[in-house]
Amino acid sequence: MPTKALLLAVRNDPTPTISILQQLQPEMVCFFLEESSKHVVESEVHPALSQMPKRWDWILTPDTESFPACHKVLAQGLGPLLTTWNVTPGELAIDLTSASPAMASVMTLVGFPFSTKVSFIPTDVSQEEPAGSSSSSDTSENPWDEEAPRIRQEACDVFNLGWHEAAARAFHTLEHRVSGGLKPFYRALADVAHGYGLWEQLLYRPAWEKLKSGVKALELASVWGGPPGMDRIIKVLKGNARFLESIVLDAKEIKPSITLDLLAWAKRRGDRGRDFEMATRVLLRALGAAAQCQLSVRYRLKSWDINVEQLPKDMQDTCRNCYLNEIDGKYRLPVQAQFQALAGLGDPMGQHFVTNWPKMKSLFDAADHAILGYGFESLKAERFHQLFELTMKLTGTVVSDLPVFPTLKF
């Protein structure tokens, strides 16, 4: 594979530098050296090359034996130089053949985000081999292969906190940095994380499609061996894909599975101890969705286009007077009226709502007074938890009914 950019340590002996440049023939070279070694590059290395790099520059260290001195100049200079050269992460090779221990440590540390190859050719071998030959003693490795498990777990931790897009970006980074055989595994993890990010946005079809492709790729990757825990995670992913499928392929206008998903969405926010305002709004929407489903499935009523004559008689005048949408001429029931209609029709869920309304009113009021309601007060966590428990009881839902996102841990 051609070398786009090379970070190369230079000291007093030009022979290893010449051999490496002839072997790799990089398009761009950054020499890392002391001021006193510049003459080696100018008077001995350049004249010995039959093909000069298209671009070259150097970063000077005041002391090749000092880790702090080397680190300061390379950390300050390498990133801007690679940006100027339009070198993207993964396109840099690093050669440590002529580096001091301090230089080698710094080059590996600073260059790691940009590089997928770190090499070392023993000096005596480079002197013996003809220029341009490929030495069998060349020891090179992709540092990302060994670092991948640590970075993967960090990405998993981010995923488990609910930051799915950030996790997808981390997995994509690993996909592009690790060696070839590992790439499909990390591409699959990136697809899975991206799928859950879409799911969190309630984009069910693209989430389902992304999750399906990710599961298939993970299954293929696991054939070649994978980290422990793959079977457990794949099982959860398949269950989630089936849940999404139940929503996507449901041809009915009102889909009961969405109520479960909205409850699960709110629960995840509550379990993580954040976003209580948004979780409460979604919880209220889940309550309304449950009422809409019950009205539709059992009584053939659409809450957004009510046939007034189908309502209980004591609600009909109220509906005509209060719930007419003057723009489209349709009668539209708000959430509380939906449950009142269910109660009047003898439905147990509606009757339960009416019975518990004194308890629920204070929770509805708290949601209305919150910042994402109509007020200016932050919602307290206990209010969300109280409303969640009442909603679960009211809808007859148990936690085991809700879809659960996987906990990624390899």
C-alpha positions in Angstrom: 0.0 0.0 0.0 1.5 3.4 -1.0 2.7 5.6 1.8 1.1 9.1 1.7 2.9 10.7 4.7 5.8 9.6 6.8 7.0 10.8 10.2 10.7 9.9 10.3 13.3 10.3 13.0 16.7 11.5 11.9 20.0 11.6 13.8 23.6 11.5 12.6 23.6 8.4 10.4 21.9 9.0 7.1 21.9 5.4 5.9 18.8 4.2 7.7 16.9 7.3 6.6 17.9 6.8 2.9 17.0 3.1 3.0 13.5 3.8 4.5 12.7 6.6 2.1 13.7 4.5 -0.9 11.7 1.6 0.4 8.4 3.5 1.3 8.6 6.3 -1.3 6.2 8.5 0.7 4.5 11.4 -1.0 5.2 13.6 2.0 7.8 13.4 4.8 8.1 15.1 8.1 11.7 14.8 9.5 11.9 14.8 13.3 15.4 15.9 14.4 17.7 18.3 16.2 18.9 21.5 14.6 22.4 20.0 14.4 21.1 17.1 12.2 19.6 19.3 9.5 22.8 19.0 7.5 22.2 15.2 7.3 18.9 15.7 5.5 20.1 18.5 3.2 23.6 17.3 2.2 23.4 13.5 2.5 19.8 12.2 2.4 18.4 14.4 -0.4 21.2 13.9 -2.9 21.0 10.1 -2.4 17.3 9.9 -3.4 16.3 9.1 -7.0 12.8 10.3 -6.3 12.2 13.2 -3.9 8.9 13.4 -1.9 6.5 15.9 -3.3 6.4 17.8 0.0 8.7 17.7 3.0 9.3 19.6 6.2 10.8 19.1 9.6 10.0 19.6 13.3 13.0 20.4 15.4 13.5 19.2 18.9 16.0 21.0 21.3 17.0 17.7 22.9 16.6 14.2 21.4 17.0 12.6 24.8 14.4 14.6 26.6 10.8 13.3 26.5 9.2 16.7 27.6 11.2 18.6 25.0 10.4 16.2 22.2 6.8 16.0 23.2 6.2 19.7 23.3 7.5 20.5 19.8 5.9 17.4 18.1 2.5 17.8 19.8 2.5 21.5 18.7 3.7 20.9 15.2 2.5 17.6 13.8 -1.2 18.2 13.8 -1.1 21.6 12.0 1.4 20.2 9.5 -0.7 17.2 8.6 -3.7 19.5 8.2 -1.8 21.7 5.8 -0.9 18.6 3.8 -4.5 17.3 3.8 -3.3 14.1 5.5 -6.4 12.5 7.1 -6.2 10.3 10.2 -4.9 6.8 9.3 -2.7 8.0 6.4 0.5 8.6 8.4 3.2 6.0 8.8 5.8 6.4 11.6 9.3 5.0 11.5 11.3 4.8 14.7 14.6 3.3 13.3 16.8 6.2 14.1 14.8 7.5 17.0 16.2 7.9 20.6 14.0 6.3 23.3 12.5 9.7 24.0 11.8 10.5 20.4 10.3 7.0 19.8 8.0 7.4 22.8 6.8 10.8 21.6 6.4 9.9 18.0 4.2 6.9 18.9 2.2 8.9 21.4 1.6 12.0 19.3 1.3 10.2 16.0 -1.1 7.5 17.2 -4.4 9.3 16.2 -3.0 9.8 12.7 -1.2 6.5 12.0 -2.0 2.9 11.3 1.7 1.8 10.9 4.6 2.1 13.2 7.8 0.5 12.0 11.4 -0.2 13.1 14.2 -1.5 11.0 17.4 -2.5 12.9 20.3 -0.3 11.8 22.6 -3.1 11.0 20.1 -4.7 8.7 19.4 -1.4 6.9 23.1 -1.1 6.3 23.5 -4.6 4.8 20.4 -4.7 2.6 20.5 -3.0 -0.9 18.7 0.3 -1.0 15.1 -0.1 -1.9 14.8 -3.7 -0.8 12.2 -4.9 1.7 13.9 -6.2 4.8 12.7 -9.4 6.4 13.8 -7.9 9.7 11.4 -5.0 9.4 9.2 -5.0 12.4 6.0 -3.0 11.9 2.6 -3.1 13.5 -0.7 -1.2 13.5 -1.0 0.2 17.0 -4.7 0.4 16.6 -5.0 -3.4 16.6 -3.7 -3.6 20.1 -5.5 -0.5 21.4 -8.8 -1.4 19.8 -10.2 -3.4 22.7 -9.7 -0.5 25.1 -11.2 2.1 22.6 -14.0 -0.3 21.8 -15.0 -0.6 25.5 -14.9 3.2 25.8 -17.3 3.4 22.8 -19.5 0.7 24.4 -19.6 2.8 27.6 -20.7 5.8 25.6 -23.4 3.7 23.9 -24.7 2.5 27.2 -25.1 6.1 28.4 -27.4 6.7 25.4 -25.0 8.6 23.2 -25.5 6.3 20.3 -24.2 8.6 17.5 -21.0 9.3 19.4 -20.5 5.5 19.8 -21.2 5.0 16.1 -18.4 7.6 15.3 -16.0 5.8 17.6 -16.7 2.4 16.0 -16.3 4.0 12.6 -13.0 5.4 13.6 -11.9 1.9 14.7 -13.2 0.4 11.4 -11.0 2.8 9.4 -7.9 2.4 11.6 -7.7 -1.4 12.5 -6.2 -3.9 10.1 -8.3 -5.6 7.4 -9.6 -8.6 9.2 -11.1 -6.6 12.1 -12.8 -4.0 9.9 -16.2 -5.8 9.3 -16.7 -6.3 13.1 -16.3 -2.6 13.8 -18.4 -1.6 10.8 -21.2 -3.8 12.2 -20.9 -2.2 15.6 -21.1 1.2 14.0 -24.3 0.2 12.1 -25.8 -1.1 15.3 -25.0 2.1 17.2 -26.3 4.2 14.4 -29.5 2.1 14.3 -30.2 2.8 17.9 -29.5 6.5 17.4 -32.2 6.5 14.7 -34.5 4.5 17.0 -34.1 7.2 19.7 -35.3 9.7 17.1 -38.4 7.5 16.5 -37.2 6.8 13.0 -38.4 3.3 13.0 -37.9 2.1 9.4 -34.3 3.3 8.9 -33.5 2.1 12.4 -34.9 -1.3 11.6 -32.9 -1.5 8.3 -29.7 -0.4 9.9 -30.1 -2.8 12.9 -30.9 -5.7 10.6 -27.7 -5.2 8.5 -25.7 -4.7 11.7 -26.9 -8.0 13.2 -26.2 -9.9 10.0 -22.7 -8.5 9.9 -22.0 -9.2 13.5 -23.1 -12.8 13.0 -20.7 -13.2 10.1 -17.9 -11.5 12.1 -18.5 -13.9 15.0 -17.9 -16.9 12.8 -14.3 -15.8 12.6 -14.2 -15.4 16.4 -15.0 -12.3 18.3 -14.9 -11.0 21.8 -16.7 -12.8 24.6 -20.4 -11.9 25.0 -21.2 -11.7 21.2 -24.0 -14.4 21.4 -25.7 -12.6 24.3 -25.7 -9.3 22.5 -26.8 -10.7 19.1 -29.8 -12.3 20.9 -30.9 -8.9 22.3 -30.3 -7.2 19.0 -32.5 -9.7 17.2 -35.3 -9.2 19.7 -35.1 -5.5 19.2 -35.1 -5.9 15.4 -38.3 -8.0 15.7 -39.9 -5.3 17.8 -39.0 -2.6 15.2 -40.3 -5.0 12.5 -43.7 -5.2 14.4 -44.0 -1.4 14.1 -42.7 -1.0 10.5 -44.7 -3.8 9.0 -47.9 -3.0 10.9 -50.2 -1.6 8.2 -52.8 -0.3 10.7 -53.1 3.4 11.1 -52.8 3.1 14.9 -50.0 0.9 16.1 -50.1 -0.4 19.7 -46.4 -1.2 19.7 -45.6 2.5 19.6 -47.2 3.0 23.0 -44.7 0.5 24.4 -41.9 2.2 22.7 -42.8 5.6 24.0 -43.0 4.2 27.6 -39.6 2.5 27.1 -38.2 5.8 25.7 -39.3 7.7 28.8 -38.0 4.9 31.1 -34.6 5.0 29.6 -34.3 8.7 30.3 -35.5 8.2 33.9 -33.1 5.3 34.5 -30.2 7.5 33.3 -31.3 10.3 35.6 -31.5 12.9 33.0 -33.9 14.6 30.5 -36.9 14.4 32.9 -38.6 17.2 31.2 -38.5 15.5 27.8 -39.2 12.1 29.3 -42.4 13.5 30.9 -43.6 14.9 27.6 -43.0 11.6 26.0 -44.7 9.8 28.9 -47.8 12.0 28.4 -47.8 11.2 24.7 -47.6 7.5 25.6 -50.7 7.9 27.8 -52.5 9.5 24.9 -51.4 6.8 22.5 -52.7 4.1 24.8 -56.1 5.9 24.9 -56.1 6.3 21.1 -55.3 2.6 20.6 -58.1 1.6 23.0 -60.6 3.9 21.3 -59.7 2.6 17.9 -59.3 -1.1 18.6 -62.4 -1.6 20.8 -64.7 1.2 19.7 -63.7 2.2 16.1 -63.2 5.8 17.2 -60.4 8.1 16.0 -59.6 10.7 18.6 -58.5 13.2 15.9 -61.7 12.7 13.8 -64.4 11.8 16.2 -67.9 10.8 15.2 -69.8 12.7 17.9 -72.8 10.4 17.8 -70.6 7.5 18.8 -69.6 9.2 22.1 -71.4 8.8 25.3 -74.5 11.1 25.3 -73.2 13.2 28.2 -70.1 14.1 26.2 -71.7 14.9 22.9 -72.6 18.5 23.5 -69.3 19.2 25.1 -67.5 17.8 22.1 -69.6 19.9 19.7 -69.0 23.1 21.7 -65.3 22.6 22.7 -63.5 20.2 20.4 -64.3 21.4 16.9 -61.3 22.2 14.8 -62.5 25.2 12.7 -59.8 24.7 10.0 -60.7 21.1 9.0 -64.1 20.8 10.6 -63.2 17.7 12.6 -63.7 17.0 16.2 -60.5 16.3 18.1 -60.4 14.9 21.7 -57.6 15.9 24.0 -56.1 13.2 26.2 -58.3 13.7 29.2 -61.4 13.7 27.1 -60.2 10.5 25.4 -60.2 8.7 28.8 -63.5 10.3 29.7 -65.0 8.8 26.5 -63.5 5.4 27.3 -64.9 5.6 30.9 -68.4 6.5 29.5 -68.2 3.6 27.1 -67.5 1.2 30.0 -63.9 0.7 29.3 -61.8 -0.4 32.4 -58.8 1.7 31.4 -61.0 4.8 31.1 -62.7 4.1 34.4 -59.4 3.6 36.1 -58.2 7.0 34.7 -61.3 8.7 36.0 -61.0 7.1 39.4 -57.3 8.0 39.7 -57.7 11.5 38.2 -57.4 13.3 41.7 -53.9 11.7 42.0 -53.0 12.3 38.4 -54.1 15.9 38.2 -51.2 17.2 40.3 -48.8 15.3 38.1 -50.4 16.7 34.9 -50.2 20.2 36.5 -46.6 19.7 37.3 -45.9 18.7 33.7 -47.9 21.8 32.5 -46.0 24.1 34.8 -42.6 22.7 33.7 -40.4 24.5 31.1 -41.4 22.2 28.3 -45.1 22.5 29.3 -46.4 26.0 29.7 -44.5 27.2 32.7 -41.0 28.2 33.9 -40.2 25.7 36.6 -37.9 22.7 36.2 -39.6 19.4 36.7 -38.6 17.4 39.7 -37.5 13.8 39.2 -40.0 12.3 41.7 -42.8 13.8 39.7 -41.7 11.9 36.6 -41.3 8.6 38.5 -44.8 9.0 40.1 -46.4 9.7 36.7 -44.5 6.7 35.1 -45.7 4.3 37.8 -49.3 5.5 37.4 -49.1 5.3 33.6 -47.8 1.7 33.7 -50.7 0.7 36.0 -53.3 2.6 34.0 -52.2 1.0 30.7 -51.8 -2.4 32.2 -48.2 -2.5 31.1 -45.4 -4.4 32.9 -41.7 -3.6 32.5 -41.0 -6.9 30.8 -43.3 -5.7 28.0 -41.0 -2.9 27.1 -38.2 -3.1 24.5 -34.8 -2.9 26.3 -31.7 -1.6 24.6 -28.7 -3.8 25.0 -25.8 -3.1 27.3 -22.7 -3.4 25.2 -19.8 -5.1 27.0 -17.2 -7.2 25.3 
